[in-house]
Amino acid sequence: MQSAIFFALQHNCGQMEKTPSSCQNEEKKGKMKRTMIKDWKTRLSYFLQNSSTSTKTNSNKKGKQHTYFRPSPEEAQLWSEAFDELLANKYGLAAFRAFLKSEFCEENIDFWLACEDFKKIKSPQKLISKAKKIYNDFIEKEAPKEINIDFQTKNMIAQNIQEATHTCFSAAQKRVYSLMENNAYPRFLESEFYQELCKKSQITREPQGT
């Protein structure tokens, strides 16, 4: 009888060892998280290294040349004073978008930028066309870059784009701006990437001969 009980206990213990434990699950999750962190750090470091300390020139679709300046530490520090300061700076905006992409939520800044471009359109026909594109890309259910807004706002936009005006997306844009300002923006300021931009380069002096 005792040997039978002992055998049963051994059998049960063997099964328990084969079953993935909660510790193993936590370790797996931790490994995935470390991989994700390493990935975004790599991407942001690449962005930083490929932005020259002096200038960087890119060409857009029309062939125009744009020159981007890597900000000085003092300029980068200004971004922490207000969210608008960050968005108003081309390099800062690109850096912030890269950060959001690392967190898999770049749809917020993409929507905000699309709305900014939308408000500059003068042609009524182009306005309607652009409004529908923004709706299809960001607003409708299961859109490729669906943003997180309430059903009432979505429904209001769906009605407004039928006779599009420059204020079609105003409520949604304010909502997304607030989300970024209160959530992603503080995390960006605490990120290693931003802290690196704020660091002043240390100039080492070579010892002079006597």
Disulfide bonds with the S-S distance in Angstrom:
none
